Amino acid sequence: MKIYVHEKGVILVGKAWEIREKLKEYSKDYRLIKEWIELKKTFS
């Protein structure tokens, strides 16, 4: 499974069940994808 976070969005590459599990996991930390992207920008 690969996850690419860039300024315009997020790309998840993997099997469907892996992507669903990761989205469930990340939904606990981030309500919106925008929050996820902005947090990654601050660490880059």
C-alpha positions as CSV (number, residue, x, y, z in Angstrom):
1,M,0.0,0.0,0.0
2,K,1.3,3.4,-0.9
3,I,0.0,6.8,0.1
4,Y,1.0,10.0,-1.7
5,V,0.0,13.3,-0.1
6,H,0.5,16.4,-2.2
7,E,-1.0,20.0,-2.3
8,K,-4.0,19.1,-4.3
9,G,-5.0,15.9,-2.7
10,V,-4.2,12.4,-1.6
11,I,-3.5,9.3,-3.8
12,L,-4.0,5.9,-2.2
13,V,-2.6,2.9,-4.1
14,G,-3.4,-0.6,-3.1
15,K,-6.0,-3.2,-2.9
16,A,-9.6,-2.1,-2.2
17,W,-9.7,-3.6,1.3
18,E,-6.3,-1.9,2.2
19,I,-7.6,1.5,1.1
20,R,-10.8,1.1,3.0
21,E,-8.9,0.2,6.2
22,K,-6.5,3.1,5.8
23,L,-9.4,5.5,5.2
24,K,-11.1,4.3,8.4
25,E,-7.8,4.7,10.3
26,Y,-7.1,8.2,9.0
27,S,-10.7,9.3,9.6
28,K,-10.1,8.9,13.3
29,D,-7.3,11.6,13.1
30,Y,-8.6,13.9,10.4
31,R,-12.2,14.9,9.7
32,L,-11.4,16.4,6.3
33,I,-8.7,15.5,3.7
34,K,-7.8,19.2,3.8
35,E,-6.7,18.9,7.4
36,W,-4.5,15.9,6.5
37,I,-2.8,17.8,3.6
38,E,-2.2,21.0,5.7
39,L,-0.7,18.9,8.5
40,K,1.7,17.2,6.0
41,K,2.7,20.7,4.6
42,T,3.8,21.8,8.0
43,F,6.1,18.8,8.5
44,S,7.6,19.1,5.0
